[in-house]
């Protein structure tokens, strides 16, 4: 049921409905997701849909690649005196269009670090 770039065999609505169907007919569902299911992972949509049908849910948190990959290379995402934040953005919307935030960010005039 996984999604791949350019291939959308199941819509999010289909996935939500399958979770509910199997939970009601088989007593449980395990939905494995890579990374953090609440960062672009639709985890919240899936559990709230199941809860609307009275299905008890639980989440085991994952680790987002936006944090884990730099850490594996000893690259800090923030560093006192150098950076005070980092952003995680999606490139595309649910309609497979360019996210509206990207053009606005490209027009920002950022101060150089030095």
KEKE-3310 file (N, C-alpha, C; in steps of 0.2 Angstrom, whole numbers, plus 5000, padded with zeros to 4 digits):
npx = (5004:5011:5017:5023:5034:5026:5017:5001:4992:4983:4972:4972:4960:4955:4965:4962:4949:4951:4959:4949:4939:4946:4950:4937:4932:4942:4947:4959:4972:4988:4997:5011:5023:5035:5048:5043:5027:5019:5024:5022:5016:5003:4998:4990:4978:4974:4972:4963:4952:4949:4946:4934:4926:4925:4936:4949:4965:4983:4999:5016:5030:5040:5056:5060:5067:5072:5079:5086:5095:5105:5110:5116:5127:5134:5130:5124:5107:5104:5114:5121:5123:5125:5114:5097:5085:5077:5069:5056:5049:5036:5037:5027:5009:4994:4987:4997:5004:5016:5021:5014:5022:5035:5039:5038:5047:5059:5060:5063:5074:5088:5099:5117:5127:5140)
npy = (4994:5005:5022:5028:5039:5047:5037:5033:5023:5021:5032:5044:5044:5031:5023:5027:5022:5008:5005:5007:4997:4985:4985:4984:4972:4963:4965:4972:4983:4985:4998:5002:5014:5024:5034:5049:5048:5059:5070:5075:5063:5059:5053:5058:5061:5048:5042:5050:5048:5034:5034:5041:5031:5025:5017:5012:5019:5019:5026:5024:5033:5039:5043:5057:5059:5071:5075:5064:5060:5071:5070:5058:5061:5069:5083:5097:5103:5115:5128:5135:5153:5152:5147:5148:5141:5128:5123:5112:5108:5105:5100:5099:5100:5092:5090:5088:5099:5113:5118:5133:5141:5140:5149:5161:5160:5159:5172:5179:5190:5185:5188:5187:5175:5179)
npz = (5000:5000:4995:4980:4970:4957:4956:4962:4969:4978:4985:4998:5005:5001:5008:5022:5022:5021:5032:5042:5038:5039:5052:5058:5053:5056:5069:5072:5066:5059:5055:5046:5045:5037:5045:5053:5057:5058:5051:5036:5034:5035:5046:5056:5050:5047:5060:5066:5057:5059:5073:5072:5069:5081:5084:5093:5094:5092:5093:5088:5090:5076:5069:5060:5044:5042:5053:5057:5047:5045:5058:5059:5051:5059:5059:5065:5066:5072:5079:5092:5092:5078:5070:5073:5071:5061:5046:5040:5025:5013:4996:4987:4985:4991:4980:4971:4966:4965:4981:4988:4997:4993:4981:4988:4998:4990:4986:4998:5006:5013:5027:5026:5035:5040)
capx = (5000:5015:5016:5030:5034:5022:5012:4997:4988:4978:4971:4972:4953:4955:4969:4958:4943:4954:4960:4942:4936:4950:4949:4930:4931:4947:4948:4965:4976:4994:4999:5018:5025:5042:5050:5038:5020:5015:5028:5020:5015:4996:4996:4985:4972:4972:4970:4956:4947:4948:4943:4927:4922:4925:4941:4955:4971:4989:5005:5023:5033:5046:5061:5060:5074:5075:5083:5091:5101:5110:5113:5121:5134:5136:5128:5119:5102:5104:5120:5121:5127:5125:5107:5092:5080:5077:5062:5054:5044:5035:5038:5021:5003:4990:4985:5003:5006:5021:5019:5014:5027:5042:5041:5038:5054:5064:5060:5066:5081:5091:5106:5123:5129:5146)
capy = (5000:5011:5026:5030:5045:5046:5031:5034:5017:5021:5038:5044:5042:5024:5020:5028:5017:5001:5004:5006:4991:4979:4985:4982:4965:4958:4967:4976:4985:4988:5003:5004:5020:5026:5040:5051:5048:5066:5075:5074:5056:5058:5049:5061:5060:5041:5040:5053:5044:5028:5036:5043:5025:5021:5012:5014:5020:5021:5028:5023:5039:5038:5048:5060:5059:5078:5075:5058:5060:5075:5068:5052:5064:5074:5089:5100:5107:5122:5128:5142:5158:5152:5146:5147:5137:5125:5122:5107:5110:5100:5103:5098:5099:5085:5090:5087:5105:5116:5122:5140:5144:5140:5155:5166:5159:5161:5180:5182:5193:5183:5191:5182:5173:5182)
capz = (5000:5000:4989:4976:4966:4951:4957:4967:4968:4983:4987:5006:5007:5001:5014:5028:5022:5022:5039:5046:5036:5042:5060:5060:5051:5059:5075:5073:5060:5060:5049:5047:5041:5038:5047:5058:5053:5058:5047:5029:5034:5035:5052:5060:5046:5047:5066:5067:5053:5063:5079:5071:5069:5087:5084:5097:5090:5096:5089:5091:5086:5072:5068:5053:5041:5042:5059:5058:5042:5047:5065:5057:5049:5064:5056:5069:5063:5075:5083:5096:5088:5071:5068:5079:5069:5054:5043:5036:5020:5008:4990:4983:4989:4990:4973:4967:4964:4969:4987:4988:5001:4990:4978:4993:5001:4986:4986:5004:5006:5019:5029:5026:5041:5042)
cpx = (5004:5015:5023:5029:5031:5017:5008:4991:4982:4977:4971:4965:4953:4959:4965:4952:4946:4956:4954:4939:4940:4950:4942:4929:4936:4949:4954:4968:4982:4996:5006:5020:5032:5043:5044:5032:5016:5019:5027:5018:5007:4994:4990:4978:4969:4969:4963:4950:4945:4944:4936:4923:4922:4931:4947:4961:4977:4995:5012:5027:5039:5051:5061:5067:5077:5079:5088:5096:5106:5114:5118:5127:5137:5136:5123:5114:5102:5111:5120:5126:5127:5118:5103:5086:5081:5070:5062:5048:5042:5035:5032:5015:5000:4988:4991:5005:5012:5018:5019:5019:5034:5043:5041:5045:5059:5065:5062:5073:5084:5098:5111:5125:5135:5146)
cpy = (5006:5015:5028:5036:5043:5040:5032:5029:5018:5029:5038:5042:5034:5020:5021:5023:5010:5000:5003:4999:4985:4979:4983:4975:4960:4960:4971:4978:4987:4992:5005:5009:5022:5033:5042:5052:5054:5071:5072:5066:5054:5054:5052:5060:5053:5039:5044:5050:5038:5029:5038:5037:5021:5017:5015:5014:5021:5022:5027:5028:5036:5043:5051:5060:5066:5079:5070:5058:5065:5073:5062:5055:5069:5081:5092:5104:5114:5122:5135:5147:5158:5151:5145:5143:5133:5123:5116:5108:5105:5104:5103:5098:5093:5085:5090:5093:5108:5120:5129:5144:5144:5146:5161:5166:5161:5169:5183:5185:5191:5186:5185:5181:5177:5190)
cpz = (5000:4994:4986:4972:4959:4951:4963:4967:4972:4985:4995:5008:5007:5007:5020:5028:5023:5029:5043:5044:5039:5049:5062:5059:5054:5066:5077:5066:5062:5054:5050:5042:5042:5041:5053:5054:5054:5055:5040:5029:5034:5041:5056:5056:5047:5054:5068:5063:5057:5069:5078:5070:5076:5088:5088:5093:5095:5091:5092:5086:5082:5072:5061:5050:5041:5048:5059:5053:5044:5054:5063:5054:5053:5062:5061:5065:5066:5079:5086:5093:5081:5068:5074:5077:5062:5052:5039:5032:5016:5001:4986:4988:4988:4983:4968:4963:4968:4975:4986:4992:4997:4986:4983:4997:4997:4985:4992:5003:5013:5020:5028:5033:5044:5040)
residu = (UNK:UNK:UNK:UNK:UNK:UNK:UNK:UNK:UNK:UNK:UNK:UNK:UNK:UNK:UNK:UNK:UNK:UNK:UNK:UNK:UNK:UNK:UNK:UNK:UNK:UNK:UNK:UNK:UNK:UNK:UNK:UNK:UNK:UNK:UNK:UNK:UNK:UNK:UNK:UNK:UNK:UNK:UNK:UNK:UNK:UNK:UNK:UNK:UNK:UNK:UNK:UNK:UNK:UNK:UNK:UNK:UNK:UNK:UNK:UNK:UNK:UNK:UNK:UNK:UNK:UNK:UNK:UNK:UNK:UNK:UNK:UNK:UNK:UNK:UNK:UNK:UNK:UNK:UNK:UNK:UNK:UNK:UNK:UNK:UNK:UNK:UNK:UNK:UNK:UNK:UNK:UNK:UNK:UNK:UNK:UNK:UNK:UNK:UNK:UNK:UNK:UNK:UNK:UNK:UNK:UNK:UNK:UNK:UNK:UNK:UNK:UNK:UNK:UNK)
# end
